Amino acid sequence: MKKEFNFSEEFGNISDQIIEEAGKEWHPRKYPVLQFYSRKIACVLLVFILGIAAVRSPIVQATVEKITSEIGRIMGFQKDLLSYTSDIQEQSQTKNGITVTLKEAIADERILMVEANIVMPDGILASWINSEKTTFNGRVFHPIEETYSTSKSGEFIYVERYSEDILTDGTAKVHLVVEAGKDPGTGVGLDDTGSIAEFAFDFIVDAKALEAKTRTQELDIEIPMPRFPSGKMRLQELTMNDLYTVINVPLADEDRDLEFWMDYEYKLKGKDNFGNPVSMELQTRWDSDDLEFRSDFVGDYESGESIPDGKIQMSLPDKDCSYLELQLYERKIEYEQVDSQEDDEYEWGERFIPSAEENYGWQEVGEPFRIQIDPVDTSKPFLITASSELENDRRKILSIDVDMMPVTDEKFQNLTFEITLDENIRKYIPDGNLDYKVEELEDASAISHEIEVELPAETPMEELDQALNHITVTMKWKGGEQTEEVALKKTE
C-alpha cells in the first residue's frame, strides 16, 4: 500500500533522497547490533516517519493525544513517559542558519534518548550526536547502536545504546554535542565530515523515576534450546518498565562454546494478558557473556516488510500486565553467494531473508509457555530516596535532598508528606527542629524536596557527618499512607 503523503509540504525542507525514500512504502530496517551470535559493534541510522503515521491513523492518534512526553509521542510509546523525562531547561542555539532547540531527555544505565527541534535551510536534513565529544560526568562513552527518528515538524529523537553504565548514582551531567549538516545519502556512519554547524548543550539526566517504575522478578523457567549442548535455556530474571523489557538468560558452562554462533538468531514472540504484542530478540548482555532477550523500540517488523497506515505498533508489554504468553522462534542466517573473480571461490553477498509467506524464515522451537508476573505491591506505592551533603567552605551548610516517586500510574489525591529528622541530627541544628510538612499537592508524578540549613560556626562537622544516617518520610493521601525510614546517601 503506497503512502500518498506530500512530503515537501509535510516536512518543509528535506533532502531529495529522503523525500524519494519516504514516498515509498515504509520498509523498517532491523539491525541486530549485539545479537548473541556476534560481538560486532556497529552504529546505524534509522529514519522513522512516525509523526505522519500518527496523524493519519485515528487509532494511533487517539493514543498520542494522551501522551504529553514528546519522546513518547514521536517514538510511538503507548504510555505517558512524562515522569521519566529529566528536568532540563529548554535550550536553543542558532549557527549558520540552523537552529537546534533541546526539548527533552530520558536515560537509564545504558540508554540515552534526547528530543530536539531542528530548523534547517534548503537541502539539509541530517543531524547526529558526536559521540567523540559527548560526555557523561566528563567521560566519553562510545555507543554500540544509534537510532534516529524524525517527525513531520523537524523534531528529532536520538536514541543511543551503550555497552557501559553511563549514569553515576542514577544521574549524570551530560555534555551533548549535536552535529547538523548535509545528508551523505547512506544514512550509516555519519561523522563530522559533512557537518555545517556544531551545537553543545549541558544538562543533567536522572533515571530515578524510571527506576521507581521498573519491575524486576526472579524466574525459574526452562525452555528447549536444541542447539545448546545442554538442550535447554533457562530464563532467570524479568525486568520491565514503560521503555523496555529484558529477560536474563545465564549460560551454563557447557553452553558457552556456541559452535553455531554465526548461523542462527532467536526471538521470543507473543502477547501480554491485555493483548499487547510482545517481541524480544536474543542478544549478548552488555555486562557479561550471558544472554538476554531484549525488546525493540520499533516493534517486530522485518527488513523489507511493508507497514500499512495505522499499523505501527511497538512490541512492548504493559508493565502492569499479569502474564506473558510467549513462543521461542529460530531462524537460520543465510547469505547469497556470488562468484568472485578467482576461480572456484565465492564471495558473500547480501543476506537472504525468506518471504512473508514463509514467516521470514522463523521456525517455532518447542511449545508456547507462560510467564506469570507477580502483582504490583500497592501497599508502598512510593519509592523514596534521600541524600545528604555537608559544605564546609565559606559557610557551614547541611543539605538533605529527598526524592519521592510513585511506582504505579495511580493518581493520588490530597497528597501530603512529612520529613522528620533523626534525633542524632537534630542536636546539631540551631533550633533543634527542622521537620517539614507539605500539604495538598495535586500531582504526584515526582516530588523532590530539599532541606538546607546554615550551621553555627562551631558545629563539629565530622561528628555531624557521622550522625547523618537516616530520616523518616511519611506520605499521606486520600485512602492511604506510607512511612519509610530512609537511609541518607552521602554525596560530595
DOSERO-437811 format. One record per atom (N, C-alpha, C, O): residue in one letter; y, x negated, z. Coordinates in steps of 0.2 Angstrom, whole numbers, plus 5000, padded with zeros to 4 digits. Example, Ala and Ser with C-alpha at 12.3 -4.5 7.8 and 13.67 -1.06 7.14 Angstrom:
<nodes>
A497249345039
A497849385039
A498449345039
A498349295042
S498949365035
S499549325036
S500049365039
S500649335040
</nodes>
This chain:
<nodes>
M499449965000
M500050005000
M500649965000
M500749915004
K501149964995
K501749924995
K502249955000
K502350015001
K502549905002
K503149915007
K503749915003
K504049865001
E504049975002
E504649984997
E505249975001
E505650025002
F505449915004
F506049905008
F506549875003
F506349834999
N507149885004
N507649855001
N507949795005
N508349805010
F507549735005
F507649685010
F508349655009
F508649635014
S508749655003
S509349625003
S509849675007
S510349645010
E509749735008
E510149775012
E509949775020
E510349765024
E509249775021
E509049775027
E509149715031
E509349715037
F509049655028
F509149595031
F509849555030
F509949515034
G510149585025
G510849545024
G510649485020
G510349495014
N510849425022
N510749365018
N510149335020
N510049305025
I509649335015
I509049305016
I508849265010
I509049275005
S508449205011
S508249165006
S507849205001
S507449245003
D507849184994
D507549214989
D506749214990
D506449264989
Q506549164993
Q505749154994
Q505549204999
Q505049234998
I505949215004
I505749255010
I505749335007
I505349375009
I506249345003
I506349415000
I505749424996
I505449484996
E505549374992
E505049384987
E504349404991
E503949444990
E504249364997
E503649375001
E503649435004
E503149475005
A504249455007
A504249515011
A504149575007
A503949625010
G504349575001
G504249634997
G503549654995
G503449704993
K503149604996
K502349614995
K502049655001
K502449665006
E501449675001
E501149695006
E501049645012
E501049585010
W501149665018
W501149615023
W500449585024
W499949625026
H500349525024
H499749485025
H499849445031
H500049385030
P499649465037
P499749415043
P499249355042
P498649365039
R499549305044
R499149245043
R498849215050
R499349215055
K498249215051
K497949195058
K497849115057
K497449095053
Y498149085062
Y498049005063
Y497648995069
Y498048985074
P497048985070
P496648965076
P496848895077
P496648845074
V497248885083
V497548815084
V497148775089
V497048715088
L496848815094
L496448775099
L495748815099
L495548825105
Q495448825094
Q494848855094
Q494348805097
Q494448745097
F493848825101
F493448785104
F493048735100
F492848685102
Y492948755093
Y492648705089
Y493048655086
Y492848615082
S493748645088
S494148595085
S494648585090
S494948625094
R494848515091
R495348495096
R496048485092
R496448455095
K496048505086
K496648485081
K497248525084
K497148585086
I497748495084
I498448515087
I498848525081
I498948485077
A499148585080
A499548605074
A500148645076
A500048685081
C500648645072
C501148695073
C501248735066
C501048715061
V501348805068
V501348845062
V501948895063
V502248895068
L502148915057
L502748965056
L502449035054
L502249035048
L502549085058
L502449155055
L503049195055
L503449195060
V503149225050
V503749275049
V503449345049
V503149365045
F503549385055
F503349445056
F503949495055
F504449495058
I503849545050
I504349595049
I504149655053
I504049705051
L504249645060
L504049695064
L504649745065
L504549805066
G505249725065
G505849765066
G505849825061
G505949885063
I505649815054
I505649865049
I505149905050
I505249975049
A504549885052
A503949925053
A504149975058
A503950035058
A504449955064
A504649995069
A505150055067
A505050115069
V505550035063
V506050085060
V505650145056
V505850195057
R505250125052
R504850165048
R504350205051
R504150255048
S504050185056
S503450215060
S503750255065
S503950225070
P503650325065
P503850365071
P503450355077
P503650355083
I502750325076
I502350315082
I502650255086
I502750255092
V502750195082
V502950135085
V503650145087
V503850125093
Q504050185084
Q504750195086
Q504850225092
Q505250215097
A504350275094
A504350315100
A504250265106
A504550275111
T503850215105
T503650165110
T504250115111
T504450105116
V504550095105
V505150045105
V505650075109
V506050045113
E505850145109
E506350175112
E506350165120
E506850165123
K505750155122
K505650155129
K505650085132
K505750075138
I505750035127
I505749965129
I506449935129
I506749945124
T506649905134
T507349885135
T507349805134
T507849785132
S506749775134
S506749705133
S506749695125
S506349725122
E507249645123
E507249635116
E506649595113
E506349615108
I506449555117
I505749515115
I505249565115
I504849565110
G505149615119
G504649665119
G504649705113
G504249725110
R505349725112
R505449775106
R505249745100
R504949775095
I505449685098
I505349645092
I504649625091
I504349635085
M504349605096
M503649575095
M503149635096
M502549625094
G503349695098
G502949755097
G502549765104
G501949795103
F502749735109
F502349745116
F502349825117
F502949855116
Q501849845120
Q501849915122
Q502149935128
Q502349995130
K502349885133
K502649905139
K503249865140
K503449815136
D503649885144
D504349865145
D504249795149
D503949785154
L504549745145
L504549675148
L505149655152
L505249595153
L505649695153
L506249685156
L506149645162
L506549595164
S505749665167
S505649625173
S505449555172
S505449515177
Y505149535167
Y504849475165
Y505449425163
Y505349365163
T505949455160
T506449415157
T506849375162
T507049405167
S507049315161
S507449275165
S508149295165
S508449315160
D508449285171
D509149305171
D509649255169
D509949215172
I509649245162
I510049195159
I510749235156
I510749295155
Q511249195156
Q511849215154
Q511849215146
Q511749155143
E512149265143
E512149265136
E512649205133
E513149205136
Q512349165129
Q512749105127
Q512849115119
Q512349125116
S513349095116
S513449095109
S513849035107
S514349015110
Q513649005101
Q513948945098
Q514048955090
Q513548985087
T514548925088
T514648935080
T514748865078
T515148825080
K514348845073
K514448775069
K514248785062
K513748815060
N514648755058
N514548755051
N514448825048
N514048835043
G514848875050
G514748945048
G514148975051
G514049035048
I513748945055
I513148985058
I513248995065
I513548955069
T513149055067
T513249075074
T512549095077
T512149135075
V512449065083
V511749075087
V511949095093
V512349065097
T511649155095
T511849185102
T511149195106
T510649225103
L511049155111
L510449165115
L510549225119
L511049245123
K509949265119
K509949335122
K509449335128
K509649355134
E508849315127
E508349325132
E507849265132
E507749235127
A507449265138
A506949215138
A506349235143
A506549265148
I505749225141
I505149235146
I504749175146
I504649145140
A504449165151
A504049105152
A503449115157
A503549145162
D502949075155
D502449065160
D502248995160
D502548955157
E501648975163
E501548905164
E501448865157
E501548805156
R501248905152
R501048875145
R501448905139
R501348885134
I501848955141
I502148985135
I502948995136
I503149015142
L503348985131
L504049005132
L504249045126
L504049035120
M504549105127
M504749155122
M505449165123
M505749175128
V505849145117
V506549155118
V506849195112
V506549195106
E507349235113
E507649285108
E508349265107
E508749255112
A508449255101
A509149235099
A509349275093
A508949295089
N510049285092
N510349325087
N510649265082
N511049235085
I510449265076
I510749215072
I511049245066
I510749285062
V511749225064
V512149245059
V512249185054
V512549135056
M511949195048
M511949135043
M512249155037
M512249215035
P512549105033
P512849115027
P512349125021
P511749115023
D512549145015
D512049155010
D511649095009
D511849035010
G510949115007
G510549055005
G510149025011
G509748975010
I510349045017
I510049005023
I509649065027
I510049115029
L509049055029
L508749095034
L508149055036
L507549075035
A508249005040
A507748965043
A508048935050
A508648905050
S507648945055
S507848915061
S507248895065
S506748935064
W507248845069
W506748825073
W506948785079
W507448765080
I506448785084
I506648745090
I506448665089
I505948655086
N506948625091
N506748555090
N506448535096
N506748525102
S505748525096
S505348505102
S505448435104
S505248425110
E505748395100
E505848325102
E506448325107
E506548275111
K506948375106
K507548375110
K507548425116
K507948425120
T507048475115
T507048525120
T506648495127
T506148465126
T506948505133
T506648485139
T506548535144
T506948585144
F506048525148
F505948565154
F506048525160
F505648475161
N506548535165
N506648495170
N506748415168
N506448375171
G507048405162
G507148335160
G506548305156
G506648255153
R505948345155
R505348315152
R505248355145
R505448415144
V505048315140
V504848345134
V504148365134
V503748325136
F503948425131
F503348445130
F503248465123
F503648505120
H502748435120
H502648455113
H502148515112
H501648515115
P502448565109
P502048625108
P501348615104
P501348575099
I500848655105
I500248655101
I500248705096
I499848705091
E500748755097
E500748805092
E501448835093
E501748845098
E501748855087
E502448885087
E502348945082
E502148945077
T502649005085
T502649065081
T503349095081
T503649095086
Y503549105075
Y504249135075
Y504249205072
Y503849225067
S504649245074
S504649315072
S505449335071
S505849315075
T505549375065
T506149395064
T506149475063
T505649505061
S506749505065
S506849575063
S507349585058
S507649535056
K507549645057
K508049655051
K508749635052
K509149625048
S508949625059
S509649615060
S509749545062
S510249525066
G509349495060
G509449425062
G509249405069
G509449355071
E508849445072
E508549425079
E507949385078
E507449405074
F507949325081
F507349285080
F507049275087
F507349275092
I506349285087
I505949265093
I505549205092
I505149195087
Y505649155096
Y505249095096
Y504749095101
Y504849105107
V504149085099
V503549085104
V503249015104
V502948995099
E503348975109
E503048905110
E502448905115
E502548925120
R501848885112
R501248875117
R501248795118
R501248755114
Y501048785124
Y501048715127
Y500348695130
Y500048745132
S500148635130
S499548615132
S499648595140
S499148575143
E500248585142
E500348565149
E500748625153
E501048665149
D500848615159
D501248665163
D501948645162
D502148585164
I502348685159
I503048675158
I503448695164
I504048685164
L503248735169
L503548755175
L503448715181
L502848695182
T503948705185
T503848675192
T503948735197
T504548755197
D503448745201
D503548795206
D503848865203
D504148905206
G503548875197
G503648945194
G504348945190
G504448995187
T504748895191
T505348895187
T505448825184
T505148775185
A505948825179
A506148765176
A506848765173
A507048825170
K507248715173
K507848705170
K507748685162
K507448635161
V507948735158
V507748725151
V508348695147
V508848725148
H508248645143
H508748625139
H508548635132
H508148595129
L508748695129
L508448715122
L508848695117
L509448705117
V508548665112
V508948645106
V508648675100
V508048675098
V509048715096
V508848755090
V509148725084
V509748715084
E508748715079
E509048695073
E509048755068
E508648795068
A509648755064
A509648805058
A509848775052
A510248725052
G509548795047
G509648765040
G509248795034
G509148855035
K509148755029
K508848785023
K508148795024
K507748755027
D507848845021
D507148865021
D506748815017
D506948815011
P506348775019
P505948725015
P505448765011
P505148725006
G505348825012
G504848855007
G504148865010
G503848915010
T503848805013
T503248805015
T503148845022
T502548875023
G503648845026
G503548885032
G503148845038
G503048875043
V502948785036
V502548755041
V502848685042
V503048655037
G502848655048
G503048585049
G503848575048
G504048525046
L504248625050
L504948625050
L505148565054
L504948555060
D505648525052
D505948475056
D506648475055
D506948515051
D507048425057
D507748425056
D507948395050
D508548385049
T507548385045
T507748355038
T508148405035
T508548385031
G508048475036
G508448525032
G508948555037
G509248605035
S509048525042
S509548555047
S510248555045
S510448495042
I510648605046
I511348605044
I511748605051
I512248575051
A511448635056
A511848635062
A511248635068
A510748665067
E511548605074
E511048605080
E511448635085
E512048625087
F511048675089
F511348715095
F510948705101
F510348705101
A511348685106
A510948665113
A511148715118
A511748735119
F510648745122
F510848795127
F510448775133
F509848745133
D510748785139
D510448765145
D510348835150
D510848865150
F509748845152
F509648905156
F509048885161
F508748835160
I508948935165
I508348925170
I507848985168
I508049045167
V507248965167
V506649015166
V506349025173
V506248975176
D506149085174
D505749105180
D505249145179
D505249205176
A504649125181
A504049165180
A503749205186
A503149225186
K504149215191
K503949245197
K503749315196
K503249345198
A504149355192
A504049425191
A503349425187
A502949475188
L503249385182
L502649385178
L502049365183
L501549405182
E502149325187
E501549305192
E501449365196
E500849375198
A501949405198
A501849455203
A501449515199
A501049545203
K501549525193
K501149575189
K500549545186
K500249585181
T500349495187
T499749465184
T499149475189
T499149465195
R498549505186
R497949525189
R497449475188
R497349455182
T497149455193
T496549405192
T495949425196
T495949455202
Q495349425192
Q494749455195
Q494149405194
Q494149385188
E493849395199
E493149355198
E492649395194
E492549455195
L492349365189
L491749395185
L491149355186
L491149295188
D490549395185
D489949355185
D489549395180
D489049425181
I489749385173
I489449415168
I489149365163
I489449325161
E488549375161
E488149335156
E488049375150
E487849435150
I488249345144
I488149375138
I487749325133
I487849265134
P487349355128
P486949305124
P487449255120
P487949285117
M487249195120
M487549145115
M487049105112
M486849055115
P486649125107
P486049095104
P486249025102
P485748985102
R486849005101
R486948935098
R487048885104
R487148825103
F487148915110
F487148865116
F486448845118
F485948885117
P486348785120
P485648765122
P485348805127
P484748825128
S485848835132
S485548875137
S485448945135
S485148985138
G485748965129
G485649035126
G486049085129
G485949145127
K486549065133
K486949115136
K487649085137
K487749025137
M488149135139
M488849115140
M489049155146
M488849215147
R489349125151
R489549155157
R490249165157
R490649125157
L490449235159
L491149255160
L491349245167
L491049285171
Q491849205169
Q491949185176
Q492549225179
Q492449245185
E493049225175
E493649255178
E494049285173
E494149265167
L494449345175
L494849385170
L495549375173
L495649395179
T496049365169
T496749365170
T497149405165
T497049395159
M497549455168
M497849495163
M498549515166
M498649525172
N499049525161
N499649555163
N499949585156
N499549595152
D500549605156
D500849635150
D500949585144
D501049615139
L500849525145
L500949475140
L500249455137
L500249435131
Y499749445141
Y499149415138
Y498549435143
Y498649455148
T497949425140
T497349425144
T496949365142
T496849345136
V496649335147
V496249275147
V495549285151
V495549315156
I494949265148
I494349265151
I494149195151
I493949165146
N494049165157
N493749095158
N493049095157
N492649135159
V492849045153
V492149035151
V491948965153
V492048915149
P491648945159
P491448875161
P490848855157
P490448905155
L490748795155
L490248775151
L489748735156
L489948695160
A489048755155
A488548715159
A488448645156
A488648635150
D488248595159
D488148535157
D487748525150
D487948495146
E487248565150
E486848565144
E487148595138
E486948585132
D487748635139
D488048665133
D488648625131
D489048645126
R488848575134
R489448535132
R489348495126
R489948485123
D488748485124
D488748445117
D488548495112
D488048515110
L489148525109
L489048585105
L489048555098
L489448535095
E488348555095
E488248525088
E488548575083
E488648545077
F488748635084
F488948675079
F489748685079
F490048735077
W490048635083
W490748645084
W491248655078
W491748675079
M491048635073
M491448645067
M491248705062
M491448715057
D490648735064
D490348785060
D490448855061
D490348905057
Y490648875068
Y490748945069
Y491348955074
Y491548915077
E491549025073
E492049045078
E491849115081
E491449145078
Y492149125087
Y491949185091
Y492549225093
Y493049195094
K492449295094
K492949335097
K492549395101
K492049405099
L492949415106
L492749475109
L493149535107
L493849525106
K492949595105
K493249645102
K493049715105
K492449725106
G493549755107
G493349825109
G493949865111
G494449855108
K493949895117
K494449945119
K494449945127
K493949925130
D495049965130
D495049975137
D494950045138
D494850085133
N494950075144
N494750145145
N495350195143
N495150255143
F495950165141
F496450205139
F496350215131
F496750245128
G495950175128
G495850175121
G496250115117
G496250115111
N496650075121
N496950025118
N496549975115
N496049955118
P496649945108
P496249895105
P496249835109
P496849815111
V495749795110
V495749735113
V495349675108
V494849695106
S495649625108
S495349565104
S495549505107
S496149485108
M495049455108
M495149395111
M494749335107
M494149345106
E495149285106
E494749235102
E494549175107
E494849165112
L493949145105
L493649095109
L494049025108
L494049005102
Q494348995113
Q494648935112
Q494548885117
Q494148905122
T494748825116
T494648775122
T495248785127
T495748795125
R495048785133
R495548785138
R496048735138
R495948675135
W496748745140
W497248695140
W497148645145
W497348585144
D496848665151
D496748615156
D496148585157
D496048555162
S495648595153
S494948575154
S494548575147
S494848595142
D493948555148
D493548555142
D493148625142
D492748635137
D493248665147
D492848735146
D493248775141
D493648755138
L492948835141
L493148885135
L493548945138
L493548955145
E493848975134
E494149045137
E494249085131
E494349065125
F494149155132
F494349205127
F495049225128
F495249245134
R495549215123
R496249225124
R496449275119
R496349275113
S496849325122
S497149375117
S497649345113
S497949295114
D497849385107
D498349355102
D498949405103
D498849465104
F499549375102
F500149415102
F500149465096
F500349525097
V499849445090
V499949495084
V499449545084
V499549605082
G498849535086
G498349585086
G497749555081
G497749495079
D497249595081
D496649575077
D496649585070
D496349635067
Y497149545066
Y497149555059
Y496949495056
Y497049435058
E496649505050
E496349445046
E496849415041
E497249455039
S496749355040
S497149325034
S496949365028
S496349375026
G497449385024
G497349425018
G497349505019
G497349535014
E497249525026
E497249595027
E497949625026
E498449605029
S497949685023
S498549725022
S498649775027
S498149815029
I499249775030
I499349825036
I499749885033
I500349865032
P499549945033
P499949995031
P500550015036
P500549985041
D501050045034
D501650065038
D501350105044
D500950145044
G501650085050
G501450115056
G500850095059
G500650125064
K500550045057
K499850025059
K499949955063
K499349935065
I500449935064
I500549865068
I500449885075
I500749925078
Q499949845078
Q499749865085
Q499449795088
Q499049765085
M499749785094
M499449725097
M498749735100
M498649795102
S498349685101
S497749695103
S497649675111
S497249635113
L498049705115
L498149695122
L497949755126
L498149805125
P497449745131
P497349795135
P497849815140
P498349765141
D497849875143
D498349885148
D498149855154
D497549865156
K498649815158
K498449785164
K498149825169
K497849805174
D498349895169
D498149935174
D497549975172
D497350025175
C497149955167
C496549985165
C496049975170
C496049935174
S495550025170
S494950015175
S494349985172
S493949955176
Y494249975165
Y493749935162
Y493849915155
Y494349945152
L493549865153
L493549845146
L492849855143
L492349835146
E492749885137
E492149895133
E492149835127
E492649845123
L491749785127
L491849735123
L491149715119
L490649735122
Q491249685113
Q490649665109
Q490849595107
Q491449575105
L490349545108
L490449475105
L490249475098
L489849505095
Y490749445094
Y490649435087
Y490649355085
Y490949315088
E490249345080
E490149275077
E490349275070
E490149315066
R490649215068
R490749205061
R490649135059
R490949095062
K490349125053
K490249055051
K490849035047
K491149075043
I491048975048
I491648945045
I491348915038
I490948865038
E491648935033
E491448905026
E492048895022
E492548925022
Y491948835018
Y492548815013
Y492248815006
Y491648795005
E492648825002
E492448824995
E492448744993
E492848704995
Q491848724989
Q491848664987
Q492048654980
Q491948694975
V492448604978
V492748594971
V492548524969
V492448474973
D492348514963
D492148454960
D492748404961
D493348414959
S492548344963
S493048284963
S493048244957
S492648254953
Q493448204957
Q493448154951
Q492948104951
Q492748084945
E492648094957
E492048054957
E491448094956
E491348154958
D490948064952
D490348094950
D489948104957
D489948064961
D489548164957
D489148184962
D489448184969
D489148174974
E490148204969
E490548204975
E490848274975
E491048304970
Y491048304981
Y491348364982
Y491948354986
Y491948314991
E492448394985
E493048404990
E493048474993
E492848514990
W493248474999
W493348545002
W493948574999
W494548544999
G493848634997
G494448674995
G494648725001
G494648705006
E494948784999
E495148825004
E494648865007
E494048865005
R494748885013
R494248915017
R494048985014
R494549025012
F493448995014
F493149065011
F493049115017
F492749095022
I493449175016
I493349225021
I493049285017
I493349305012
P492549315019
P492249375016
P492749435016
P493249435019
S492549485012
S492949545011
S492949585017
S492549575021
A493449635017
A493449685022
A492749725022
A492549745028
E492449735016
E491849775016
E491349735020
E490849775023
E491349675021
E490849635024
E491149615031
E490849575035
N491649655034
N491949645040
N492149575041
N492149545046
Y492449545035
Y492749475035
Y492249425038
Y492449375040
G491549435037
G491049385039
G490849395047
G490449355049
W491149435051
W491049445058
W490349475059
W490249535056
Q489949455063
Q489249475064
Q489249495072
Q489449445076
E488949545074
E488849565081
E488349515084
E487849495081
V488449495090
V488049455094
V487849495100
V488249505105
G487249505101
G487049545107
G487249615107
G487449645102
E487249645113
E487449715114
E488149725117
E488349675120
P488449775116
P489149785119
P489049785127
P488549805130
F489549765131
F489549765138
F490149785141
F490649795137
R490149805147
R490749825150
R491049775156
R490549755160
I491649765156
I491949735162
I492349785166
I492849815164
Q492049795172
Q492349845177
Q492949805181
Q492849755183
I493549835181
I494049805184
I494249835190
I494349905190
D494349805196
D494549825202
D495249865202
D495649835198
P495349915205
P495949955205
P496449905209
P496349865213
V497149915207
V497649885210
V497749905217
V497749965219
D497849855222
D497949865229
D498649895230
D499149855230
T498749955230
T499449985231
T499749985238
T500250005239
S499349965243
S499549965250
S500049905251
S500449915255
K500049855246
K500549805247
K500849795240
K500649745236
P501249835237
P501549835230
P502049785229
P502249775223
F502249745234
F502749695233
F502449625234
F502149605239
L502649575229
L502449505230
L503149475233
L503649475230
I503049445239
I503649425242
I503649345243
I503149325246
T504049305241
T504049235242
T504749215245
T505249255244
A504749155248
A505449135251
A505449055251
A504949025251
S506049035251
S506148955251
S506748945255
S507148985256
S506748885258
S507248865262
S507548795260
S507148755257
E508148785261
E508448715259
E509048705264
E509448745266
L509048635266
L509548615270
L509948565267
L509748515263
E510648575267
E511148525264
E511448495270
E511748525274
N511448425269
N511748385275
N512248335272
N512248275273
D512648355267
D513148315264
D513848325267
D513948295273
R514248355264
R514948365267
R514948415273
R515248405278
R514448465271
R514348515277
R513648525278
R513248505274
K513548545284
K512848565286
K512648635284
K512948685287
I512248655279
I512148725277
I511448735277
I511048695275
L511248795279
L510548815279
L510548875274
L510948925274
S510048875269
S510048925264
S509248945264
S508848905264
I509249015264
I508549045263
I508549095257
I508949145258
D508149085252
D508149125247
D507449165247
D506949145248
V507549235247
V506949275247
V506949315240
V507449345238
D506349315237
D506249355231
D505649405232
D505149395235
M505849465230
M505349525231
M505249555224
M505749585222
M504649565222
M504549595216
M503949635216
M503449625219
P503949695213
P503449745213
P502849725209
P502949695203
V502249725211
V501649705207
V501449765202
V500949755198
T501749825203
T501549885199
T502149905195
T502749885197
D502049955191
D502649985187
D502950045191
D503350085188
E502650055197
E502950115201
E503650105202
E503950055204
K504050165202
K504750165204
K504750185211
K504450225214
F505150145215
F505250155222
F505950185224
F506450165222
Q505950245227
Q506550275229
Q506750265236
Q506350255240
N507450265237
N507750255244
N507450185247
N507250185252
L507450135242
L507150075245
L507650035249
L508250025248
T507350005255
T507749965259
T507349905261
T506749905260
F507649845263
F507249795265
F507649755271
F508249755271
E507249725275
E507449695281
E507249625281
E506649615280
I507649575283
I507449505283
I507549485291
I508049485293
T507049465294
T507049445301
T506849365302
T506349345300
L507349325304
L507249255305
L506749245311
L506849285316
D506349195311
D505949175317
D506349145322
D506849125321
E506149155328
E506449135334
E506649065334
E507149035337
N506149025331
N506248955331
N506848935327
N507148875327
I507048975322
I507648965318
I508248985321
I508748955320
R508149045324
R508749075327
R509149035332
R509849035332
K508848995336
K509248955341
K509648895338
K510048865341
Y509548885331
Y510048835328
Y510648875324
Y511048835322
I510648945325
I511148975321
I511748995326
I511549005332
P512348985325
P512948995329
P512849055333
P512949055339
D512749115330
D512749175334
D512049195336
D511949255339
G511549155334
G510849175336
G510549235332
G509949245333
N510949265327
N510649325324
N510949325317
N511449335316
L510449315312
L510649325305
L510149365302
L509949355296
D509949425305
D509449465302
D509849515297
D510449525298
Y509549535292
Y509849575286
Y509449635285
Y508849635286
K509849685284
K509549755282
K510049775276
K510649785276
V509649795270
V509949815264
V509749885263
V509149895263
E510149935262
E509950005261
E510050035254
E510550015250
E509650075252
E509650125246
E509750085240
E510350095236
L509350045238
L509350015232
L508950065227
L508450085228
E509250075221
E509050115216
E508450095212
E507950125210
D508450025210
D507949995206
D507649935209
D507949895212
A506949945209
A506549885212
A506249845208
A505649815209
S506449835202
S506149795197
S506049725199
S505549685198
A506549695202
A506549625205
A507149625210
A507749645208
I507049595216
I507549585221
I507549515223
I507049485225
S508149485223
S508249415226
S508849425231
S509349445229
H508749395237
H509249395242
H509249325245
H508749295246
E509949305246
E510049235249
E510349245255
E510849275256
I510149205260
I510449195267
I510749125267
I510349075266
E511449125268
E511749055268
E512149055275
E512549095275
V512149005279
V512548995285
V512748925285
V512348875285
E513348915287
E513648845289
E513448835296
E513648865300
L513148775297
L512948755304
L513448715307
L513848675304
P513448715314
P513848665318
P513748595316
P513148575314
A514248555317
A514148485315
A513648445320
A513348395317
E513448475326
E513048435330
E512248465329
E511848445333
T512148505324
T511548535323
T511048475321
T511148435317
P510448475325
P509948425323
P509548445317
P509048485317
M509748415311
M509448435305
M508648425304
M508348465301
E508448375307
E507748355307
E507348405311
E506848435309
E507648425317
E507248475321
E507248545317
E506748575317
L507848565314
L507848625311
L507348625305
L507048675303
D507348575301
D506848565296
D506148585298
D505748615294
Q505948555304
Q505348565306
Q505248635308
Q504648665308
A505748675310
A505648745313
A505648795307
A505448845308
L505848775301
L505848815295
L505148835293
L504948805288
N504748875296
N504148885294
N504048955291
N503648955286
H504249005294
H504149075291
H504749125293
H505049105298
I504749175289
I505249235291
I504749295290
I504249295288
T505049355292
T504749415292
T505149465287
T505749465288
V504849495282
V505149535277
V504849605278
V504249605277
T505249655278
T504949725278
T505349765273
T505949765272
M504849795268
M505149835263
M504949905265
M504349925267
K505449955264
K505350025266
K505550065260
K506150055257
W505150115258
W505350155253
W505150225254
W504750235259
K505350275250
K505050345251
K504350345251
K504050345245
G504050355256
G503250365256
G502850305258
G502250305257
G503250245259
G502850185261
G503250135264
G503850135265
E502850085267
E503150025270
E502749965269
E502149975270
Q503049905269
Q502649845268
Q502949785272
Q503549775271
T502649755277
T502949705281
T502449645280
T501849645280
E502849585278
E502449525277
E502849465281
E503449465281
E502349425284
E502649365287
E502549315281
E502049295279
V503149285279
V503149245273
V503349175275
V503749155278
A502949125272
A503049055273
A503549035269
A503649055264
L503948995272
L504548965269
L504348895265
L504148855268
K504448905259
K504348845255
K504948805254
K505448825253
K504948735256
K505548695257
K505648665250
K505248635247
T506348665248
T506548645242
T507048585244
T507348585249
E507148545239
E507648495240
E508248495235
E508648455235
</nodes>
